[in-house]
Amino acid sequence: MTRQTKRGERTTEEILAAARDHLAEVGLDDFSLREVARRAGLSPSALYNHFENREALINALAFECVQLLGAYFAPAHPTATASERLRELGAAYLRFAAEEPVRYRLVFDMLESTVADWDHYVRVAYPFTAIVKAVEEGLATGEFTDRADSGASGIAFGMWALVHGSVMLRAHHLAQVCVDLDALCMSAVDDYLVGLRAEPTPAPKKRGTR
């Protein structure tokens, strides 16, 4: 249960909102607990009733953002094919980045992975695990073919790199270019999925045909 301070009605959610706004304005290097407390109407010491230090507050913000991204990733069509699911995930990723730019930065620019082993990362790093699972389903059903022997995690990495790279280009290098980068990215996703799809087995030739 959320603990409240002596000043009564300031909740953990309000502190997170103040911290998110402050972080969006100044970035991680200049992020200050004292300023967060001021914005939330708290004394600095009262803030520690909710978060023991700066890192704990930043991690709470990032965890909140990952949960929201998970909501974006929730399948709209439970019976979707693996290709349809991967396309959904790519579109959801782009939508999250466009609609929640501050939270996106928290997840992908400020929350560093502490996992050193790739196999461990593949198992625990959401949202990447959602992409891996969709690829695994496609490989298991025969919808996808692993032509380069990359494994599910390697194929998923290519998909993630494609959409993440598009977001980074839109935010930085191509920020002033008048073009629908999301549409271009989804076209690239479609091309990527075409390359994954298993080729149909040719029908055997009938006798007497060439």
ZIJOHU-V870938 format. One record per run of one state. SS is the DSSP state (H for helix, E for strand, - for the rest). FROM is the first residue (numbers start at 1). TO is the last residue. If there is no record, write none. Layout:
# ZIJOHU-V870938
ss: {SS	SS}
from: {FROM	FROM}
to: {TO	TO}
This chain:
# ZIJOHU-V870938
ss: {-	H	-	H	-	H	-	H	-	H	-	H	-	H	-	H	-	E	-	H	-	H	E	-}
from: {1	12	27	33	41	44	48	54	74	82	100	101	111	118	125	128	142	144	145	151	172	181	197	198}
to: {11	26	32	40	43	47	53	73	81	99	100	110	117	124	127	141	143	144	150	171	180	196	197	210}
